[in-house]
Amino acid sequence: MSKPKTGITSQIIIEPAKVNPYLERWTSWNAVFILSATIVSFYYRNLIPLTLISFFTFSSLVYFAKRANPTIPILNPANLLTGIRFLAVLIIAGFFYHMEDYIIAGLGLSILIADGIDGKLARSSGKSSALGEYFDKETDALFLHVLAMAAIFKNMVWPWIVILGLLRYLFALFLYFKPKGVRKERRSRIGRYIFVLVILALLSLYILPREISQSAVVLTGILLLYSFGNDFVWILTKK
């Protein structure tokens, strides 16, 4: 997870950096494509459309990053690890119907652990970049969305849980079309903790009794809605 250095390790809220117009444009188009693929995937109750669209949009991220900064580093340990995480998410999306539940849970947990390692790699190697930042956070968003959709299609949770996976993409479009003021989300430790809890709750559907895991998904989902709600209010009131 490649994130820029803040220099203040105890800081809870990290102010948003200056918006990069090329990467901002990619984020909005990625959101449109993901939302469209989600509709098609729901129609067929299969994540192949989302898998193919995600591979296409994420591949174009390198192009937009190079347009933003021709010297931006592409191949470094952090980005490679994020790339492995992204491919693992696509494996879950493409083959979840044919995978044992414990395999999905184990692979998902491995993705989550790797998510905590790639950021440290970027900071320790001094290879943090805008590409790494966007690659990381959009892989996280896709990971959550795929887990939610797979659980819905396997009849583990209710269809409305898809809202949790769509929040990031709706938020990205809101930021893009916002006429003035802040145009980039803030990064917060609390938001990060909530993301981890939601992922763990979704993974628990594959290994814990349904009553426990569903309750965990609902509770963490409420926290996620609260987190995004706070960000909406913050952006609307930020000058």
URHUTA-V356677 format. One record per residue. N is the residue number from 1. RES is the residue in one letter. PHI is phi in whole degrees, 0 to 359 (* if undefined). Layout:
# URHUTA-V356677
n: (N	N)
res: (RES	RES)
phi: (PHI	PHI)
This chain:
# URHUTA-V356677
n: (1	2	3	4	5	6	7	8	9	10	11	12	13	14	15	16	17	18	19	20	21	22	23	24	25	26	27	28	29	30	31	32	33	34	35	36	37	38	39	40	41	42	43	44	45	46	47	48	49	50	51	52	53	54	55	56	57	58	59	60	61	62	63	64	65	66	67	68	69	70	71	72	73	74	75	76	77	78	79	80	81	82	83	84	85	86	87	88	89	90	91	92	93	94	95	96	97	98	99	100	101	102	103	104	105	106	107	108	109	110	111	112	113	114	115	116	117	118	119	120	121	122	123	124	125	126	127	128	129	130	131	132	133	134	135	136	137	138	139	140	141	142	143	144	145	146	147	148	149	150	151	152	153	154	155	156	157	158	159	160	161	162	163	164	165	166	167	168	169	170	171	172	173	174	175	176	177	178	179	180	181	182	183	184	185	186	187	188	189	190	191	192	193	194	195	196	197	198	199	200	201	202	203	204	205	206	207	208	209	210	211	212	213	214	215	216	217	218	219	220	221	222	223	224	225	226	227	228	229	230	231	232	233	234	235	236	237	238	239)
res: (M	S	K	P	K	T	G	I	T	S	Q	I	I	I	E	P	A	K	V	N	P	Y	L	E	R	W	T	S	W	N	A	V	F	I	L	S	A	T	I	V	S	F	Y	Y	R	N	L	I	P	L	T	L	I	S	F	F	T	F	S	S	L	V	Y	F	A	K	R	A	N	P	T	I	P	I	L	N	P	A	N	L	L	T	G	I	R	F	L	A	V	L	I	I	A	G	F	F	Y	H	M	E	D	Y	I	I	A	G	L	G	L	S	I	L	I	A	D	G	I	D	G	K	L	A	R	S	S	G	K	S	S	A	L	G	E	Y	F	D	K	E	T	D	A	L	F	L	H	V	L	A	M	A	A	I	F	K	N	M	V	W	P	W	I	V	I	L	G	L	L	R	Y	L	F	A	L	F	L	Y	F	K	P	K	G	V	R	K	E	R	R	S	R	I	G	R	Y	I	F	V	L	V	I	L	A	L	L	S	L	Y	I	L	P	R	E	I	S	Q	S	A	V	V	L	T	G	I	L	L	L	Y	S	F	G	N	D	F	V	W	I	L	T	K	K)
phi: (*	272	236	292	292	254	80	230	288	270	289	275	253	252	296	293	281	298	289	267	299	291	286	296	296	298	300	292	293	300	297	298	294	295	298	295	295	296	298	295	297	294	298	267	50	208	265	300	302	294	297	293	295	297	297	295	292	291	296	286	301	299	298	294	295	291	294	290	206	301	264	297	288	260	263	215	305	294	294	296	293	298	298	295	300	299	296	294	297	294	297	299	297	279	232	298	294	255	257	294	301	292	290	298	296	293	293	296	295	296	297	295	294	297	298	278	269	293	294	294	297	296	289	290	266	68	253	298	204	297	300	298	298	291	301	294	290	283	294	301	297	294	302	298	296	295	298	294	295	298	295	295	292	268	59	268	221	281	302	293	297	302	304	298	283	269	304	300	285	294	294	297	292	300	296	293	269	295	290	205	82	295	238	220	290	272	255	224	292	298	299	295	297	296	302	298	295	296	299	297	294	295	293	294	300	270	226	250	305	301	298	288	292	294	297	296	296	296	295	290	296	298	297	294	298	297	297	293	299	299	293	300	297	299	291	293	260	279	267)
